[in-house]
Amino acid sequence: MSLATGIAIYLTVWWTVLFAVLPLGVISHAEAGIDKGDGGDPGAPVDPKLKRKFITTTWVSAIVFALIWIVLRFHLIDLPSLPSGR
């Protein structure tokens, strides 16, 4: 795996994990009983804790990427033998 391919795979994994982590532990204004007033979305999170979620996303992505790297490095799945879809 080249450096560019590794970076592309890591970024793809990172964004996928981010979207999986974002809804965890979120309390909306409606659930908290807080009135948003005019123009506010009652489903908006009270405290999204984005810094913590970015850190969690980074280390979970690193673990997932390491597993992908191990599978590819040690040929646990031989990619050229996968069907090409023809």
C-alpha positions as CSV (number, residue, x, y, z in Angstrom):
1,M,0.0,0.0,0.0
2,S,1.4,3.3,-1.0
3,L,1.4,6.4,1.3
4,A,-1.3,8.1,-0.8
5,T,-3.5,5.0,-0.7
6,G,-3.0,4.7,3.1
7,I,-3.9,8.3,3.6
8,A,-7.0,8.0,1.4
9,I,-8.1,4.8,3.3
10,Y,-7.5,6.4,6.7
11,L,-9.5,9.6,5.8
12,T,-12.4,7.5,4.5
13,V,-12.4,5.4,7.6
14,W,-12.1,8.6,9.8
15,W,-15.2,10.2,8.2
16,T,-17.2,7.0,8.4
17,V,-16.3,6.6,12.1
18,L,-17.1,10.3,12.7
19,F,-20.7,9.8,11.4
20,A,-21.1,6.8,13.6
21,V,-19.8,8.6,16.7
22,L,-21.6,11.9,16.3
23,P,-25.0,10.8,17.6
24,L,-23.6,9.1,20.7
25,G,-24.4,10.8,24.0
26,V,-26.3,13.7,22.5
27,I,-29.2,15.3,24.4
28,S,-31.4,17.6,22.3
29,H,-33.0,20.8,23.6
30,A,-36.4,19.1,23.4
31,E,-35.2,16.1,25.5
32,A,-33.6,18.6,28.1
33,G,-36.8,20.6,28.2
34,I,-35.1,23.8,27.0
35,D,-37.2,26.2,24.9
36,K,-35.2,27.3,21.9
37,G,-37.5,30.2,21.1
38,D,-38.1,31.4,17.6
39,G,-36.1,29.9,14.8
40,G,-34.2,27.3,16.9
41,D,-34.4,23.6,16.1
42,P,-35.6,21.6,19.1
43,G,-33.5,18.7,17.9
44,A,-30.3,20.6,18.1
45,P,-27.8,19.2,20.7
46,V,-27.4,21.1,24.0
47,D,-23.7,20.2,24.2
48,P,-22.4,18.3,21.2
49,K,-18.9,17.7,22.7
50,L,-17.2,17.8,19.3
51,K,-13.6,17.9,20.6
52,R,-14.1,14.7,22.5
53,K,-15.9,13.1,19.5
54,F,-13.0,14.1,17.2
55,I,-10.5,12.5,19.6
56,T,-12.6,9.4,19.9
57,T,-13.0,9.2,16.1
58,T,-9.2,9.6,15.6
59,W,-8.2,6.7,17.9
60,V,-11.0,4.4,16.7
61,S,-10.1,5.1,13.1
62,A,-6.4,4.3,13.9
63,I,-7.4,0.9,15.3
64,V,-9.7,0.2,12.2
65,F,-6.9,1.4,9.9
66,A,-4.4,-0.8,11.6
67,L,-6.6,-3.8,11.2
68,I,-7.1,-3.0,7.5
69,W,-3.3,-2.6,7.1
70,I,-2.6,-5.9,8.8
71,V,-5.1,-7.7,6.5
72,L,-3.6,-6.2,3.4
73,R,0.1,-6.5,4.5
74,F,-0.1,-10.2,5.5
75,H,-2.4,-11.1,2.6
76,L,-5.2,-12.4,4.8
77,I,-7.5,-11.3,2.0
78,D,-5.9,-11.5,-1.4
79,L,-7.4,-8.5,-3.2
80,P,-6.4,-9.5,-6.8
81,S,-8.5,-12.7,-6.5
82,L,-11.7,-10.8,-5.7
83,P,-14.3,-10.9,-8.5
84,S,-14.0,-8.0,-10.8
85,G,-17.8,-7.7,-11.4
86,R,-17.7,-8.5,-15.1
